[in-house]
């Protein structure tokens, strides 16, 4: 069973389009994250939700909007895609938030977004 | 905010040799230090982690050491095998804040 899954795995689209990436975790975790990995492999957090509430919102253009319909799902919607949005986007989850033994994060397989 | 530096950026070793990757962090409040392995086309996978109340942790061929005074931590892989080839990331997390990742080390183990 896949613990953290993402769809699609690959996404190729034109500049200006709107697209969504979906993430689901079956670990029973309360916290989910979106990360962006650029061409140099640098991993940067974008958002985090705990029990459907936004708890981290890094300096990300407001064209990016996360949505958490329930604590097992965290989707990422991107409006007006730009060339610079091309990257691999990873979803992750953890039992809890930030402290104690619950903050170990488990990553999904990634979605490679290419904007032409 | 927390800043994590990771060295080297690339590392090539012969099969059977040891590999060491070092990271430094800036926020003395950081208390959680995981290491992730990322194989080509896959997501990062946790391989070992250490918390600030421990100085060393070992799991088979992998060990991590933490020096809180100097604010650095290291990953040691012994008896390396070709399947250890991957990109390795260190990270540090202060309480109440997100994980901050190093820029990664590309490890190549040659037979």
Interface residues (C-beta under 8 A of the other chain):
Chain A: X4 X33 X40 X41 X42 X43 X44 X45 X48 X56 X58 X90 X92 X98 X99 X103 X104 X105 X106 X107 X108 X109 X110
Chain B: X32 X34 X36 X38 X41 X42 X43 X44 X45 X46 X49 X87 X89 X93 X95 X96 X97 X98 X99 X101 X103 X104
